[in-house]
């Protein structure tokens, strides 16, 4: 990772512009969008559809080739919903696609490319129609969906459980387990009595956290100059000439 050469004031300007983009373009697309959101590259975060609720301290990391996508395509106008709890993380390329209902519990983390859907979207013998059965997905608190994990229709995942990388979840998962494979199966049980630090703990004082990181930026970036940063942008090879 390259050193951040921006002066403090320039980084603050960027963060304000980023938050302004979130507030102007993304927040109005939600029925509720909680405070203290941290959307990195929010222009690569796509939110569409009805009845989308997002809790506080939501983190999403968009990338040009790996957009974060949250979408409801209800069976009729105004139908379908997605509810995302507090302190949830969506990494690059992660997607939520709801026909009827997807609920993501507080503190849950979606790794790169994780996908959750509550529908097959087309039936086997009529490729123009959805299955009439409603099969919601409910993911508990403090779950972790690994890299490119897939959670399919009708699944409930219990609190604290982990879905391994590239696993495909087709059936309910109990709390406090690790599942892997296709179809996913339990490969390990977690100690439910062992204390666990979660994203809810990390974001327990969001205002204090914002002040802390602002103070770190102020100190670390204080010696940076605008022209040194500008040269690194227009002439990247200058980064190797020190």
Secondary structure, 3 states (H helix, E strand, C coil): CCCCCCCHHHHHHHHHHHHHHHHHHHHHHCCEECCCCEEECHHHEEEECCCEEECCCCEEECECCECEEEEECCCCCCCCEEEECCCCEECCCCEEEECCEEEECCCCEECCCCEEECCCCCCCCCCCCCCCCCCCEEECCCCEECCCCEECCCCEECCCCEECCCCEECCCECCCEEEECECCEEEEECCCCCCCCCHHHHCCCHHHHHHHHHHHHHHHCCCCCHHHHHHHHHCHHHHHCC
